[in-house]
Amino acid sequence: KSFESKEELDKYNQFIEEAKERDHRKIGQDLDLFCFSDYVGAGLPLFTPRGTMIIDELKREMERVCRKYGFQKVSCPSLADISLFETSGHAMKFNDELFRVKSPKGHSFVLKPVQCPHHTQIYASKLRSYKDLPIRYMESDKMYRAELQGAVSGLSRVYAITCEDGHSFCTREQVKQEVINICKLIKEFYSNMGLYDVFWVS
């Protein structure tokens, strides 16, 4: 990168130094929020008591807002048979990013790259009536992607990421209102965090 004047170069260098101070990896270490271990592996963050406290508070707030919009909390395993993701199409879409888990006893599973197929199986576990709809599920759990080893960095690119995920099962006539509700939910949560105007224009 070239600069037309020393002033521009100085301004750029100052920006770089300030960016280092704002780097989430430095802030996380300074505030004792999370760490990494060579024994655990890169891209697999370990959250300290202080970091976990923040995560728990964020989850509580997310759950509160989601329940306000009719979402029910569910919990699914991190493992699933590959056939689940083959049926959903995710096995083909994420083929190179799947963590395949095998055991000496013949088990063959996949660490979930997404949570959608698990939620569909809860919905499909019994007969439903259109009168029951919409049915909304939410879950806060880890998803796993086999990113390129050189691509993982801090918390911005990891192998295991916690996703606040939600799915609505509804009729075609209910789709518009469900989308409106989800947009309102997102706006409310981020507004409560003081972040809405940072990511979206209201």
C-alpha positions in Angstrom: 0.0 0.0 0.0 1.3 3.4 -0.9 0.6 6.9 0.6 0.7 10.3 -1.0 2.0 12.0 2.1 3.7 11.2 5.4 0.5 12.5 7.2 -1.5 9.8 5.4 1.1 7.1 6.4 1.0 8.3 10.0 -2.8 8.3 10.1 -2.8 4.7 8.7 -0.2 3.5 11.2 -2.2 5.1 14.0 -5.3 3.3 12.8 -3.4 0.0 12.8 -2.3 0.5 16.3 -5.8 1.4 17.5 -7.1 -1.7 15.7 -4.7 -3.9 17.7 -6.1 -2.5 20.9 -9.7 -3.3 19.7 -8.8 -6.8 18.6 -11.2 -9.2 20.3 -8.4 -11.7 20.9 -6.5 -9.1 22.9 -9.7 -7.9 24.7 -10.6 -11.5 25.5 -7.2 -12.2 27.0 -7.0 -8.9 28.9 -10.5 -9.4 30.4 -9.9 -13.2 31.0 -12.9 -14.2 28.9 -11.6 -17.0 26.8 -8.4 -18.9 25.9 -7.0 -21.5 23.5 -5.0 -24.6 24.2 -2.7 -26.5 21.8 -3.8 -29.7 23.5 -7.5 -28.9 22.8 -6.7 -27.5 19.3 -6.9 -24.3 17.3 -10.4 -23.1 16.5 -11.8 -24.6 19.7 -12.1 -21.8 22.2 -12.3 -22.4 26.0 -14.4 -19.9 27.8 -13.3 -18.9 31.3 -15.8 -18.4 34.2 -16.0 -14.7 33.3 -16.6 -15.5 29.6 -19.1 -18.2 30.4 -21.0 -15.7 32.6 -21.4 -13.4 29.7 -22.5 -16.2 27.4 -25.1 -17.4 29.9 -26.5 -13.9 30.3 -26.8 -13.5 26.5 -28.5 -16.9 26.2 -31.0 -15.9 28.9 -31.8 -12.7 27.1 -32.2 -14.5 23.8 -34.4 -17.1 25.3 -36.6 -14.4 27.0 -37.1 -12.6 23.7 -37.7 -15.8 21.8 -40.3 -17.0 24.2 -42.1 -13.6 23.8 -42.5 -14.5 20.2 -43.8 -18.0 20.8 -40.6 -20.0 20.5 -40.2 -23.2 22.6 -36.7 -24.3 23.7 -35.5 -27.7 22.5 -32.2 -29.6 22.9 -30.6 -32.0 20.4 -27.5 -34.1 20.3 -24.4 -32.8 18.6 -24.1 -36.2 16.8 -26.3 -37.6 14.1 -26.3 -40.3 11.5 -25.1 -39.1 8.1 -28.4 -40.2 6.6 -30.1 -37.2 8.3 -27.9 -34.7 6.5 -28.0 -36.7 3.2 -31.8 -36.4 3.3 -31.7 -32.7 4.1 -29.1 -32.0 1.5 -26.6 -30.6 4.0 -24.2 -33.6 3.4 -23.7 -32.5 -0.2 -23.6 -28.8 0.6 -21.1 -29.1 3.5 -19.3 -32.3 2.3 -15.8 -30.9 2.7 -16.7 -29.3 6.0 -18.2 -32.3 7.9 -16.5 -33.7 10.9 -17.1 -37.5 10.6 -16.9 -39.4 13.9 -16.2 -43.1 14.0 -15.5 -45.4 16.9 -13.8 -48.9 17.3 -17.3 -50.3 18.0 -18.6 -49.4 14.5 -20.3 -46.1 15.2 -20.4 -43.7 12.3 -21.7 -40.3 12.9 -21.4 -36.7 11.9 -21.0 -33.6 14.2 -23.9 -31.4 13.2 -22.9 -28.6 10.8 -26.4 -27.1 11.2 -29.4 -27.6 13.6 -32.2 -27.5 11.1 -32.5 -31.2 10.4 -32.6 -32.1 14.1 -35.5 -29.7 14.6 -37.4 -31.2 11.7 -37.2 -34.6 13.4 -38.8 -33.2 16.5 -41.6 -31.8 14.4 -42.0 -35.1 12.5 -42.0 -37.2 15.7 -45.8 -37.2 15.9 -48.9 -36.3 13.8 -49.6 -32.6 13.7 -52.7 -30.7 12.8 -52.8 -27.4 10.9 -54.6 -26.1 14.0 -51.3 -26.6 16.0 -49.4 -24.3 13.7 -47.3 -22.3 13.8 -44.9 -24.4 16.0 -41.6 -22.6 16.7 -38.4 -24.2 18.1 -35.3 -22.5 19.4 -32.0 -23.9 20.5 -28.6 -22.6 21.6 -26.0 -25.2 20.8 -22.7 -25.7 19.1 -22.3 -26.4 15.4 -19.2 -27.8 13.8 -17.5 -27.0 10.5 -14.1 -28.4 9.3 -12.7 -25.1 8.2 -9.3 -24.9 6.5 -6.6 -25.1 9.2 -5.1 -21.8 8.1 -8.4 -20.0 8.1 -9.3 -20.3 11.8 -8.6 -17.1 13.8 -9.7 -16.0 17.3 -13.5 -16.3 17.7 -14.3 -15.0 14.2 -13.5 -18.3 12.4 -13.6 -21.5 14.5 -14.4 -25.2 14.3 -17.1 -25.1 17.0 -19.5 -22.1 17.1 -22.5 -21.6 19.2 -25.6 -20.7 17.2 -28.8 -19.2 18.5 -31.1 -21.0 16.1 -34.8 -21.0 15.5 -37.2 -22.7 13.1 -40.9 -22.1 12.5 -43.2 -24.7 11.1 -46.2 -23.0 9.7 -48.8 -22.9 6.8 -48.2 -20.9 3.7 -50.6 -18.3 4.9 -48.6 -17.8 8.1 -45.2 -17.4 6.4 -45.5 -13.6 6.1 -46.3 -13.0 9.8 -43.6 -15.5 10.8 -41.0 -13.5 8.9 -42.2 -10.3 10.4 -42.0 -11.8 13.9 -38.5 -13.0 13.3 -37.4 -9.6 12.1 -39.0 -8.0 15.2 -37.3 -10.6 17.4 -33.9 -9.8 15.9 -34.4 -6.1 16.2 -35.5 -6.3 19.8 -32.6 -8.5 20.9 -29.9 -6.4 19.3 -31.6 -3.1 20.3 -31.5 -4.3 23.9 -27.8 -4.9 23.5 -27.4 -1.4 22.0 -26.2 -3.0 18.7 -29.1 -2.8 16.3 -28.0 0.4 14.6 -24.5 -1.0 14.3 -25.6 -3.8 12.0 -28.9 -2.7 10.5 -30.5 0.6 9.4 -33.9 0.9 11.1 
